[in-house]
Amino acid sequence: AEMVTPEMKGAFTGGISPGMLKSIGVEWALAGHSERRTINMESDEYINSQCKMLIEQEMNVVLCIGETLEEFEKNLVGPICEIQLKKGLAGISKEDMSKVTIAYEPVWAIGTGKVATPEIAQSVHEEIRKILSDMYGSDIADSTRILYGGSVSPDSVDGLMSKPDIDGALVGGASLDASGFGRIINFEGAAALV
């Protein structure tokens, strides 16, 4: 699911509770996607409550983090991602990290056709893994999936997926074209993962 309300019941018009999602077989939901952060003004604390509620309901969460173009140009990628990651995961135990996947989505790349180079994405993913190691230890950091999202395309997927700390892709608009999406999920090297 692309969003979830961190409440199980009550008057939250338009909100979708984890219980509603779970009742129809949904096992995963996003929290912290940049559009939700900016358009809906979802704070790090609200995103953290989404993460915790999903985990309490024995569901899985994809915690999205990433910087704006202005933050990228000011070399604030590391601090922005660290703040979003630490606030998003506050109160989540080591044991519950198996229910968490991180998605690094540079805001400046989402839906723009711009893609972080594989080298930029790798450096941020490596930094995320170091932060996770500081928070939870190296075993949890190494086993946590970190996805790249942000205008992933048939042209960019091979380079991105060749990097050691990029564990997959969170694909948006490119998933609407069957041929292109097929190329993405069958990226060079995909067969080796099966």
N, CA and C atoms as a LAMMPS dump frame, in Angstrom:
ITEM: TIMESTEP
0
ITEM: NUMBER OF ATOMS
582
ITEM: BOX BOUNDS ff ff ff
-5.0000000000000000e+02 5.0000000000000000e+02
-5.0000000000000000e+02 5.0000000000000000e+02
-5.0000000000000000e+02 5.0000000000000000e+02
ITEM: ATOMS id mol type element x y z
1 1 1 N 0.849 -1.177 0
2 1 2 C 0 0 0
3 1 3 C 0.893 1.238 0
4 2 1 N 0.412 2.275 -0.624
5 2 2 C 1.217 3.493 -0.731
6 2 3 C 1.105 4.398 0.485
7 3 1 N 0.147 4.154 1.331
8 3 2 C 0.048 4.954 2.559
9 3 3 C -0.767 4.191 3.584
10 4 1 N -0.61 4.583 4.828
11 4 2 C -1.364 3.981 5.918
12 4 3 C -1.538 5.033 7.006
13 5 1 N -2.698 4.985 7.654
14 5 2 C -2.94 5.861 8.796
15 5 3 C -2.497 5.118 10.054
16 6 1 N -1.738 5.73 10.93
17 6 2 C -1.245 5.014 12.1
18 6 3 C -2.28 4.896 13.228
19 7 1 N -3.516 4.705 12.866
20 7 2 C -4.603 4.54 13.826
21 7 3 C -5.385 3.294 13.434
22 8 1 N -5.864 2.56 14.403
23 8 2 C -6.631 1.353 14.095
24 8 3 C -8.113 1.645 13.899
25 9 1 N -8.613 2.695 14.578
26 9 2 C -10.025 3.045 14.407
27 9 3 C -10.219 4.495 14.798
28 10 1 N -11.354 5.033 14.41
29 10 2 C -11.654 6.429 14.712
30 10 3 C -12.029 7.176 13.449
31 11 1 N -12.297 8.458 13.619
32 11 2 C -12.743 9.297 12.507
33 11 3 C -11.539 9.883 11.773
34 12 1 N -11.034 9.142 10.805
35 12 2 C -9.898 9.568 9.991
36 12 3 C -10.307 9.442 8.525
37 13 1 N -11.195 10.319 8.098
38 13 2 C -11.763 10.254 6.762
39 13 3 C -10.663 10.167 5.706
40 14 1 N -10.79 9.17 4.857
41 14 2 C -9.808 8.954 3.804
42 14 3 C -8.602 8.16 4.245
43 15 1 N -8.464 7.943 5.535
44 15 2 C -7.336 7.186 6.045
45 15 3 C -7.567 5.693 5.901
46 16 1 N -6.497 4.968 5.731
47 16 2 C -6.568 3.51 5.626
48 16 3 C -5.749 2.944 6.775
49 17 1 N -6.398 2.182 7.634
50 17 2 C -5.709 1.629 8.797
51 17 3 C -4.956 0.358 8.423
52 18 1 N -3.93 0.013 9.199
53 18 2 C -3.233 -1.256 8.955
54 18 3 C -4.192 -2.445 9.001
55 19 1 N -5.179 -2.394 9.897
56 19 2 C -6.148 -3.485 9.99
57 19 3 C -6.945 -3.659 8.71
58 20 1 N -7.339 -2.541 8.086
59 20 2 C -8.063 -2.615 6.808
60 20 3 C -7.185 -3.261 5.741
61 21 1 N -5.941 -2.834 5.67
62 21 2 C -5.028 -3.391 4.679
63 21 3 C -4.792 -4.879 4.913
64 22 1 N -4.56 -5.222 6.165
65 22 2 C -4.285 -6.613 6.51
66 22 3 C -5.487 -7.507 6.181
67 23 1 N -6.694 -6.977 6.366
68 23 2 C -7.902 -7.777 6.13
69 23 3 C -8.074 -8.175 4.666
70 24 1 N -7.413 -7.459 3.756
71 24 2 C -7.502 -7.822 2.337
72 24 3 C -6.188 -8.428 1.825
73 25 1 N -5.322 -8.808 2.745
74 25 2 C -4.106 -9.524 2.375
75 25 3 C -2.879 -8.691 2.1
76 26 1 N -2.945 -7.389 2.336
77 26 2 C -1.775 -6.536 2.129
78 26 3 C -0.773 -6.801 3.249
79 27 1 N 0.471 -7.013 2.874
80 27 2 C 1.516 -7.301 3.856
81 27 3 C 2.543 -6.184 3.99
82 28 1 N 2.591 -5.272 3.007
83 28 2 C 3.592 -4.213 2.967
84 28 3 C 2.93 -2.856 2.773
85 29 1 N 3.518 -1.819 3.372
86 29 2 C 3.064 -0.447 3.134
87 29 3 C 4.277 0.48 3.169
88 30 1 N 4.178 1.555 2.406
89 30 2 C 5.207 2.594 2.414
90 30 3 C 4.971 3.545 3.576
91 31 1 N 6.042 4.088 4.1
92 31 2 C 5.972 5.18 5.074
93 31 3 C 7.074 6.168 4.717
94 32 1 N 6.751 7.433 4.716
95 32 2 C 7.764 8.457 4.502
96 32 3 C 8.046 8.806 3.062
97 33 1 N 7.211 8.361 2.13
98 33 2 C 7.465 8.73 0.731
99 33 3 C 7.48 10.248 0.616
100 34 1 N 8.351 10.773 -0.224
101 34 2 C 8.57 12.225 -0.289
102 34 3 C 7.294 13.001 -0.585
103 35 1 N 6.434 12.457 -1.435
104 35 2 C 5.192 13.175 -1.734
105 35 3 C 4.308 13.281 -0.497
106 36 1 N 4.294 12.24 0.321
107 36 2 C 3.518 12.268 1.559
108 36 3 C 4.167 13.254 2.552
109 37 1 N 5.49 13.298 2.569
110 37 2 C 6.191 14.221 3.474
111 37 3 C 5.894 15.67 3.089
112 38 1 N 5.891 15.975 1.776
113 38 2 C 5.755 17.362 1.348
114 38 3 C 4.297 17.783 1.149
115 39 1 N 3.548 17.034 0.358
116 39 2 C 2.169 17.428 0.07
117 39 3 C 1.272 17.295 1.293
118 40 1 N 1.423 16.19 2.027
119 40 2 C 0.572 15.937 3.185
120 40 3 C 1.215 16.378 4.499
121 41 1 N 2.399 16.947 4.411
122 41 2 C 3.104 17.473 5.588
123 41 3 C 3.286 16.416 6.687
124 42 1 N 3.559 15.17 6.283
125 42 2 C 3.78 14.113 7.269
126 42 3 C 5.163 14.296 7.89
127 43 1 N 5.185 14.427 9.204
128 43 2 C 6.429 14.665 9.941
129 43 3 C 7.161 13.346 10.18
130 44 1 N 8.413 13.448 10.594
131 44 2 C 9.182 12.257 10.947
132 44 3 C 8.502 11.486 12.072
133 45 1 N 7.89 12.206 12.995
134 45 2 C 7.208 11.546 14.114
135 45 3 C 5.976 10.782 13.628
136 46 1 N 5.225 11.367 12.71
137 46 2 C 4.056 10.699 12.139
138 46 3 C 4.498 9.454 11.367
139 47 1 N 5.559 9.587 10.605
140 47 2 C 6.099 8.466 9.832
141 47 3 C 6.558 7.361 10.772
142 48 1 N 7.191 7.721 11.866
143 48 2 C 7.598 6.734 12.862
144 48 3 C 6.384 6.003 13.434
145 49 1 N 5.288 6.732 13.674
146 49 2 C 4.087 6.07 14.207
147 49 3 C 3.491 5.115 13.176
148 50 1 N 3.599 5.449 11.886
149 50 2 C 3.167 4.526 10.835
150 50 3 C 4.004 3.242 10.88
151 51 1 N 5.315 3.409 10.951
152 51 2 C 6.22 2.261 10.992
153 51 3 C 5.902 1.359 12.182
154 52 1 N 5.769 1.969 13.341
155 52 2 C 5.512 1.173 14.545
156 52 3 C 4.157 0.476 14.491
157 53 1 N 3.139 1.153 13.983
158 53 2 C 1.81 0.551 13.895
159 53 3 C 1.823 -0.633 12.927
160 54 1 N 2.481 -0.487 11.801
161 54 2 C 2.565 -1.598 10.853
162 54 3 C 3.246 -2.806 11.488
163 55 1 N 4.337 -2.563 12.176
164 55 2 C 5.067 -3.658 12.827
165 55 3 C 4.213 -4.285 13.926
166 56 1 N 3.516 -3.467 14.721
167 56 2 C 2.625 -4 15.761
168 56 3 C 1.551 -4.906 15.17
169 57 1 N 1.14 -4.603 13.948
170 57 2 C 0.112 -5.391 13.267
171 57 3 C 0.715 -6.552 12.461
172 58 1 N 1.994 -6.826 12.713
173 58 2 C 2.714 -7.909 12.053
174 58 3 C 2.726 -7.755 10.537
175 59 1 N 2.868 -6.507 10.115
176 59 2 C 3.015 -6.186 8.699
177 59 3 C 4.444 -5.704 8.471
178 60 1 N 4.78 -5.407 7.236
179 60 2 C 6.116 -4.945 6.863
180 60 3 C 6.039 -3.519 6.346
181 61 1 N 7.141 -2.802 6.512
182 61 2 C 7.162 -1.396 6.104
183 61 3 C 8.377 -1.103 5.229
184 62 1 N 8.157 -0.277 4.214
185 62 2 C 9.247 0.288 3.42
186 62 3 C 9.364 1.741 3.866
187 63 1 N 10.41 2.04 4.624
188 63 2 C 10.654 3.397 5.1
189 63 3 C 11.441 4.147 4.041
190 64 1 N 10.819 5.18 3.465
191 64 2 C 11.441 5.976 2.409
192 64 3 C 12.152 7.186 3.012
193 65 1 N 13.374 7.402 2.562
194 65 2 C 14.148 8.565 2.996
195 65 3 C 14.814 9.177 1.781
196 66 1 N 15.135 10.457 1.862
197 66 2 C 15.836 11.098 0.758
198 66 3 C 15.797 12.608 0.842
199 67 1 N 16.71 13.221 0.113
200 67 2 C 16.919 14.661 0.18
201 67 3 C 16.334 15.364 -1.049
202 68 1 N 16.089 16.653 -0.889
203 68 2 C 15.637 17.493 -2.002
204 68 3 C 16.844 17.897 -2.856
205 69 1 N 16.578 18.498 -4.001
206 69 2 C 17.667 18.975 -4.863
207 69 3 C 18.502 20.026 -4.135
208 70 1 N 17.846 20.937 -3.446
209 70 2 C 18.57 21.976 -2.706
210 70 3 C 19.485 21.359 -1.649
211 71 1 N 18.98 20.36 -0.922
212 71 2 C 19.797 19.685 0.095
213 71 3 C 20.954 18.922 -0.555
214 72 1 N 20.694 18.299 -1.705
215 72 2 C 21.74 17.579 -2.434
216 72 3 C 22.842 18.555 -2.855
217 73 1 N 22.441 19.686 -3.42
218 73 2 C 23.422 20.667 -3.894
219 73 3 C 24.221 21.29 -2.76
220 74 1 N 23.671 21.292 -1.546
221 74 2 C 24.388 21.828 -0.376
222 74 3 C 25.157 20.736 0.375
223 75 1 N 25.248 19.538 -0.251
224 75 2 C 25.987 18.419 0.332
225 75 3 C 25.426 17.986 1.689
226 76 1 N 24.103 17.983 1.811
227 76 2 C 23.442 17.603 3.062
228 76 3 C 22.807 16.212 2.996
229 77 1 N 23.159 15.436 1.994
230 77 2 C 22.545 14.123 1.809
231 77 3 C 22.7 13.265 3.06
232 78 1 N 23.919 13.123 3.551
233 78 2 C 24.181 12.279 4.729
234 78 3 C 23.378 12.7 5.952
235 79 1 N 23.477 13.972 6.357
236 79 2 C 22.72 14.395 7.539
237 79 3 C 21.2 14.269 7.383
238 80 1 N 20.67 14.586 6.206
239 80 2 C 19.225 14.491 5.989
240 80 3 C 18.776 13.041 6.1
241 81 1 N 19.481 12.156 5.42
242 81 2 C 19.113 10.74 5.468
243 81 3 C 19.273 10.169 6.88
244 82 1 N 20.315 10.595 7.59
245 82 2 C 20.523 10.102 8.953
246 82 3 C 19.376 10.527 9.871
247 83 1 N 18.966 11.777 9.79
248 83 2 C 17.856 12.263 10.615
249 83 3 C 16.573 11.505 10.294
250 84 1 N 16.254 11.393 8.993
251 84 2 C 15.026 10.7 8.604
252 84 3 C 15.059 9.233 9.035
253 85 1 N 16.205 8.592 8.893
254 85 2 C 16.354 7.187 9.262
255 85 3 C 16.216 6.996 10.77
256 86 1 N 16.937 7.792 11.552
257 86 2 C 16.891 7.641 13.009
258 86 3 C 15.522 7.98 13.577
259 87 1 N 14.889 9.026 13.058
260 87 2 C 13.556 9.384 13.544
261 87 3 C 12.509 8.374 13.077
262 88 1 N 12.641 7.884 11.86
263 88 2 C 11.694 6.91 11.339
264 88 3 C 11.747 5.581 12.069
265 89 1 N 12.935 5.202 12.542
266 89 2 C 13.123 3.919 13.216
267 89 3 C 13.123 4.016 14.739
268 90 1 N 12.877 5.188 15.279
269 90 2 C 12.894 5.363 16.745
270 90 3 C 11.922 4.382 17.403
271 91 1 N 12.426 3.66 18.393
272 91 2 C 11.573 2.735 19.135
273 91 3 C 11.365 1.391 18.452
274 92 1 N 11.996 1.166 17.312
275 92 2 C 11.872 -0.121 16.623
276 92 3 C 13.065 -0.982 17.035
277 93 1 N 12.763 -2.158 17.546
278 93 2 C 13.804 -3.03 18.096
279 93 3 C 14.589 -3.749 17.012
280 94 1 N 15.722 -4.301 17.427
281 94 2 C 16.531 -5.134 16.536
282 94 3 C 15.697 -6.272 15.969
283 95 1 N 14.91 -6.874 16.84
284 95 2 C 14.105 -8.025 16.452
285 95 3 C 13.07 -7.666 15.388
286 96 1 N 12.6 -6.441 15.396
287 96 2 C 11.584 -6.019 14.44
288 96 3 C 12.158 -5.507 13.125
289 97 1 N 13.461 -5.368 13.04
290 97 2 C 14.064 -4.859 11.805
291 97 3 C 13.892 -5.811 10.623
292 98 1 N 13.569 -7.065 10.895
293 98 2 C 13.314 -7.991 9.785
294 98 3 C 12.035 -7.614 9.033
295 99 1 N 11.22 -6.749 9.622
296 99 2 C 9.981 -6.291 8.996
297 99 3 C 10.163 -4.938 8.3
298 100 1 N 11.401 -4.448 8.249
299 100 2 C 11.679 -3.118 7.699
300 100 3 C 12.599 -3.218 6.488
301 101 1 N 12.23 -2.508 5.441
302 101 2 C 13.088 -2.289 4.278
303 101 3 C 13.246 -0.778 4.148
304 102 1 N 14.43 -0.337 3.794
305 102 2 C 14.687 1.086 3.601
306 102 3 C 14.71 1.371 2.097
307 103 1 N 14.111 2.472 1.691
308 103 2 C 14.188 2.903 0.292
309 103 3 C 14.799 4.305 0.262
310 104 1 N 15.967 4.403 -0.374
311 104 2 C 16.571 5.718 -0.587
312 104 3 C 16.006 6.278 -1.88
313 105 1 N 15.28 7.381 -1.754
314 105 2 C 14.662 8.034 -2.899
315 105 3 C 15.043 9.509 -2.908
316 106 1 N 16.084 9.863 -3.659
317 106 2 C 16.4 11.288 -3.741
318 106 3 C 15.211 12.019 -4.359
319 107 1 N 14.661 12.96 -3.625
320 107 2 C 13.439 13.647 -4.043
321 107 3 C 13.608 14.273 -5.424
322 108 1 N 14.794 14.778 -5.713
323 108 2 C 15.054 15.435 -6.984
324 108 3 C 14.999 14.466 -8.159
325 109 1 N 14.98 13.165 -7.898
326 109 2 C 14.951 12.181 -8.976
327 109 3 C 13.568 11.561 -9.186
328 110 1 N 12.657 11.75 -8.255
329 110 2 C 11.362 11.075 -8.337
330 110 3 C 10.511 11.714 -9.425
331 111 1 N 10.199 10.918 -10.431
332 111 2 C 9.32 11.367 -11.501
333 111 3 C 9.901 12.433 -12.412
334 112 1 N 11.192 12.705 -12.28
335 112 2 C 11.803 13.774 -13.082
336 112 3 C 12.574 13.233 -14.275
337 113 1 N 12.824 11.933 -14.251
338 113 2 C 13.68 11.36 -15.282
339 113 3 C 15.154 11.454 -14.915
340 114 1 N 15.479 12.227 -13.866
341 114 2 C 16.859 12.31 -13.386
342 114 3 C 17.094 11.124 -12.455
343 115 1 N 18.238 10.52 -12.552
344 115 2 C 18.574 9.374 -11.717
345 115 3 C 19.928 9.653 -11.072
346 116 1 N 20.046 9.348 -9.794
347 116 2 C 21.358 9.428 -9.169
348 116 3 C 22.261 8.447 -9.907
349 117 1 N 23.486 8.831 -10.143
350 117 2 C 24.412 7.886 -10.777
351 117 3 C 24.557 6.671 -9.864
352 118 1 N 24.93 5.533 -10.416
353 118 2 C 25.154 4.372 -9.559
354 118 3 C 26.153 4.667 -8.439
355 119 1 N 27.148 5.495 -8.722
356 119 2 C 28.157 5.82 -7.71
357 119 3 C 27.562 6.671 -6.584
358 120 1 N 26.733 7.654 -6.933
359 120 2 C 26.073 8.467 -5.906
360 120 3 C 25.148 7.591 -5.076
361 121 1 N 24.321 6.795 -5.742
362 121 2 C 23.381 5.932 -5.015
363 121 3 C 24.138 4.97 -4.11
364 122 1 N 25.218 4.367 -4.598
365 122 2 C 26.003 3.44 -3.783
366 122 3 C 26.562 4.142 -2.552
367 123 1 N 27.08 5.354 -2.724
368 123 2 C 27.677 6.051 -1.57
369 123 3 C 26.625 6.34 -0.505
370 124 1 N 25.418 6.688 -0.916
371 124 2 C 24.351 6.951 0.063
372 124 3 C 23.9 5.646 0.708
373 125 1 N 23.752 4.594 -0.071
374 125 2 C 23.356 3.298 0.484
375 125 3 C 24.398 2.798 1.482
376 126 1 N 25.659 2.988 1.16
377 126 2 C 26.735 2.599 2.075
378 126 3 C 26.627 3.385 3.38
379 127 1 N 26.348 4.674 3.286
380 127 2 C 26.17 5.517 4.48
381 127 3 C 24.966 5.047 5.297
382 128 1 N 23.877 4.717 4.631
383 128 2 C 22.677 4.217 5.328
384 128 3 C 23.028 2.938 6.089
385 129 1 N 23.77 2.049 5.447
386 129 2 C 24.145 0.789 6.106
387 129 3 C 25.03 1.056 7.331
388 130 1 N 25.918 2.051 7.244
389 130 2 C 26.752 2.416 8.401
390 130 3 C 25.896 2.944 9.542
391 131 1 N 24.901 3.766 9.215
392 131 2 C 24.002 4.303 10.252
393 131 3 C 23.236 3.156 10.905
394 132 1 N 22.728 2.245 10.095
395 132 2 C 22.015 1.085 10.636
396 132 3 C 22.929 0.25 11.527
397 133 1 N 24.19 0.127 11.138
398 133 2 C 25.157 -0.613 11.949
399 133 3 C 25.374 0.064 13.292
400 134 1 N 25.477 1.388 13.291
401 134 2 C 25.617 2.126 14.551
402 134 3 C 24.385 1.952 15.438
403 135 1 N 23.218 1.877 14.816
404 135 2 C 21.973 1.762 15.571
405 135 3 C 21.704 0.337 16.068
406 136 1 N 21.981 -0.649 15.213
407 136 2 C 21.533 -2.019 15.485
408 136 3 C 22.622 -3.087 15.426
409 137 1 N 23.82 -2.734 15.002
410 137 2 C 24.894 -3.712 14.841
411 137 3 C 25.022 -4.142 13.388
412 138 1 N 26.181 -4.696 13.065
413 138 2 C 26.489 -5.019 11.674
414 138 3 C 25.615 -6.13 11.108
415 139 1 N 25.207 -7.102 11.923
416 139 2 C 24.361 -8.189 11.394
417 139 3 C 23.034 -7.647 10.874
418 140 1 N 22.406 -6.757 11.637
419 140 2 C 21.131 -6.163 11.21
420 140 3 C 21.362 -5.267 9.995
421 141 1 N 22.421 -4.484 10.032
422 141 2 C 22.716 -3.588 8.9
423 141 3 C 22.921 -4.389 7.618
424 142 1 N 23.651 -5.485 7.721
425 142 2 C 23.926 -6.292 6.532
426 142 3 C 22.684 -7.016 6.014
427 143 1 N 21.764 -7.36 6.894
428 143 2 C 20.581 -8.114 6.465
429 143 3 C 19.401 -7.218 6.078
430 144 1 N 19.474 -5.933 6.37
431 144 2 C 18.389 -5.013 6.011
432 144 3 C 18.477 -4.676 4.527
433 145 1 N 17.358 -4.845 3.833
434 145 2 C 17.318 -4.5 2.413
435 145 3 C 17.239 -2.981 2.259
436 146 1 N 18.08 -2.462 1.383
437 146 2 C 18.064 -1.043 1.065
438 146 3 C 17.834 -0.918 -0.439
439 147 1 N 16.697 -0.341 -0.792
440 147 2 C 16.297 -0.197 -2.185
441 147 3 C 16.645 1.201 -2.688
442 148 1 N 16.809 1.315 -4.002
443 148 2 C 16.941 2.627 -4.623
444 148 3 C 15.645 2.931 -5.356
445 149 1 N 15.136 4.133 -5.182
446 149 2 C 13.959 4.583 -5.912
447 149 3 C 14.217 5.997 -6.405
448 150 1 N 13.731 6.306 -7.544
449 150 2 C 13.923 7.648 -8.093
450 150 3 C 14.19 7.572 -9.572
451 151 1 N 13.13 7.453 -10.35
452 151 2 C 13.225 7.371 -11.809
453 151 3 C 14.072 6.189 -12.271
454 152 1 N 13.921 5.042 -11.592
455 152 2 C 14.56 3.819 -12.068
456 152 3 C 13.956 3.493 -13.432
457 153 1 N 14.808 3.164 -14.376
458 153 2 C 14.344 2.906 -15.741
459 153 3 C 15.085 1.698 -16.318
460 154 1 N 14.617 1.211 -17.464
461 154 2 C 15.352 0.133 -18.126
462 154 3 C 16.805 0.515 -18.433
463 155 1 N 17.047 1.802 -18.653
464 155 2 C 18.398 2.262 -18.969
465 155 3 C 19.303 2.389 -17.748
466 156 1 N 18.717 2.613 -16.57
467 156 2 C 19.541 2.852 -15.379
468 156 3 C 19.664 1.648 -14.458
469 157 1 N 18.801 0.663 -14.602
470 157 2 C 18.72 -0.41 -13.616
471 157 3 C 19.992 -1.258 -13.529
472 158 1 N 20.618 -1.584 -14.65
473 158 2 C 21.797 -2.455 -14.59
474 158 3 C 22.925 -1.827 -13.774
475 159 1 N 23.196 -0.556 -14.03
476 159 2 C 24.256 0.127 -13.283
477 159 3 C 23.947 0.214 -11.802
478 160 1 N 22.698 0.541 -11.476
479 160 2 C 22.307 0.636 -10.071
480 160 3 C 22.43 -0.711 -9.369
481 161 1 N 21.897 -1.739 -10.006
482 161 2 C 21.865 -3.053 -9.363
483 161 3 C 23.231 -3.73 -9.31
484 162 1 N 24.222 -3.187 -9.998
485 162 2 C 25.567 -3.751 -9.939
486 162 3 C 26.304 -3.339 -8.666
487 163 1 N 25.748 -2.408 -7.917
488 163 2 C 26.425 -1.887 -6.724
489 163 3 C 26.129 -2.766 -5.502
490 164 1 N 27.13 -2.965 -4.646
491 164 2 C 26.996 -3.939 -3.556
492 164 3 C 25.97 -3.598 -2.478
493 165 1 N 25.692 -2.324 -2.261
494 165 2 C 24.763 -1.959 -1.19
495 165 3 C 23.365 -1.631 -1.701
496 166 1 N 23.126 -1.785 -2.997
497 166 2 C 21.792 -1.561 -3.556
498 166 3 C 21.144 -2.927 -3.718
499 167 1 N 20.144 -3.194 -2.879
500 167 2 C 19.534 -4.519 -2.804
501 167 3 C 18.298 -4.681 -3.668
502 168 1 N 17.866 -3.632 -4.327
503 168 2 C 16.68 -3.714 -5.168
504 168 3 C 16.238 -2.32 -5.555
505 169 1 N 15.09 -2.254 -6.225
506 169 2 C 14.575 -0.972 -6.702
507 169 3 C 13.127 -0.806 -6.288
508 170 1 N 12.767 0.396 -5.917
509 170 2 C 11.378 0.774 -5.684
510 170 3 C 10.969 1.55 -6.927
511 171 1 N 10.159 0.927 -7.756
512 171 2 C 9.849 1.458 -9.079
513 171 3 C 8.487 2.128 -9.057
514 172 1 N 8.43 3.331 -9.581
515 172 2 C 7.178 4.08 -9.654
516 172 3 C 6.619 4.076 -11.051
517 173 1 N 6.705 5.215 -11.72
518 173 2 C 6.094 5.411 -13.028
519 173 3 C 6.534 4.411 -14.073
520 174 1 N 7.761 3.932 -13.993
521 174 2 C 8.25 2.974 -14.991
522 174 3 C 7.498 1.654 -14.925
523 175 1 N 6.809 1.4 -13.816
524 175 2 C 6.047 0.148 -13.703
525 175 3 C 4.769 0.178 -14.536
526 176 1 N 4.409 1.342 -15.063
527 176 2 C 3.189 1.463 -15.869
528 176 3 C 3.378 0.999 -17.303
529 177 1 N 4.617 0.815 -17.724
530 177 2 C 4.909 0.322 -19.065
531 177 3 C 5.396 -1.12 -18.925
532 178 1 N 4.576 -2.085 -19.363
533 178 2 C 4.87 -3.508 -19.15
534 178 3 C 6.224 -3.911 -19.717
535 179 1 N 6.532 -3.464 -20.899
536 179 2 C 7.79 -3.834 -21.537
537 179 3 C 8.984 -3.294 -20.743
538 180 1 N 8.922 -2.011 -20.4
539 180 2 C 10 -1.391 -19.626
540 180 3 C 10.129 -1.988 -18.244
541 181 1 N 8.991 -2.248 -17.598
542 181 2 C 9.017 -2.831 -16.26
543 181 3 C 9.59 -4.247 -16.32
544 182 1 N 9.217 -4.976 -17.372
545 182 2 C 9.779 -6.313 -17.549
546 182 3 C 11.291 -6.274 -17.643
547 183 1 N 11.811 -5.281 -18.341
548 183 2 C 13.268 -5.116 -18.448
549 183 3 C 13.88 -4.787 -17.08
550 184 1 N 13.188 -3.961 -16.303
551 184 2 C 13.703 -3.597 -14.972
552 184 3 C 13.783 -4.829 -14.078
553 185 1 N 12.71 -5.604 -14.01
554 185 2 C 12.733 -6.753 -13.091
555 185 3 C 13.631 -7.877 -13.6
556 186 1 N 13.996 -7.831 -14.864
557 186 2 C 14.917 -8.808 -15.437
558 186 3 C 16.256 -8.145 -15.765
559 187 1 N 16.693 -7.272 -14.863
560 187 2 C 17.938 -6.533 -15.078
561 187 3 C 19.105 -7.496 -15.27
562 188 1 N 20.185 -6.975 -15.82
563 188 2 C 21.392 -7.785 -16.019
564 188 3 C 21.884 -8.26 -14.653
565 189 1 N 21.996 -9.546 -14.488
566 189 2 C 22.425 -10.103 -13.206
567 189 3 C 21.271 -10.621 -12.374
568 190 1 N 20.026 -10.383 -12.767
569 190 2 C 18.874 -10.837 -11.993
570 190 3 C 18.826 -12.346 -11.872
571 191 1 N 19.169 -13.045 -12.925
572 191 2 C 19.118 -14.517 -12.905
573 191 3 C 20.05 -15.09 -11.847
574 192 1 N 21.136 -14.403 -11.562
575 192 2 C 22.089 -14.88 -10.561
576 192 3 C 21.522 -14.826 -9.146
577 193 1 N 20.473 -14.022 -8.958
578 193 2 C 19.888 -13.872 -7.622
579 193 3 C 18.872 -14.955 -7.297
580 194 1 N 18.413 -15.686 -8.319
581 194 2 C 17.376 -16.695 -8.109
582 194 3 C 17.955 -17.968 -7.569
